[in-house]
Amino acid sequence: IRVLASSVMFGLGHRYQGWAGVIATGTIGIMLGVVYLRTRRNLWPVIVCHGLIDTVALLAIYWNRTELLFPTVG
């Protein structure tokens, strides 16, 4: 339940991205929380994963490939 609660807070912290951003980052928060627990509360894998996610997102924005971040349905 703590992972879920922290993931909701993580998602809400990104509400400037709109509801899609809240849901996406909340989901990522759940995954990072699971990684944290699976690695016996080692924060380094979570830091590295978060850095990789941010790097990929920034490169997609830089190269004008935002469809990789926000795919359209249909």
PEUR-V436614 format. One record per pair of residues at least 24 apart in sequence whose ideal C-beta (glycine too) atoms are under 10 Angstrom apart, sorted by the first residue. I is the first residue (numbers start at 1). GAP is how many residues later the second one is. D is the distance in Angstrom with one decimal. If there is no record, write none. Layout:
# PEUR-V436614
i & gap & d
I & GAP & D
I & GAP & D
This chain:
# PEUR-V436614
i & gap & d
2 & 31 & 7.9
2 & 35 & 9.2
3 & 26 & 8.0
3 & 27 & 6.2
3 & 28 & 9.6
3 & 29 & 8.9
3 & 30 & 3.5
3 & 31 & 6.7
3 & 33 & 7.9
3 & 34 & 6.9
4 & 25 & 9.0
4 & 26 & 7.0
4 & 29 & 8.0
5 & 24 & 10.0
5 & 28 & 9.5
6 & 24 & 9.0
6 & 26 & 9.1
6 & 27 & 6.1
6 & 30 & 9.3
7 & 24 & 8.7
7 & 25 & 8.1
7 & 26 & 5.9
7 & 27 & 9.7
17 & 52 & 9.7
17 & 53 & 9.5
18 & 52 & 9.5
20 & 49 & 9.5
20 & 50 & 6.6
21 & 48 & 9.4
21 & 49 & 8.9
24 & 45 & 8.4
24 & 46 & 8.6
25 & 28 & 9.2
28 & 25 & 6.5
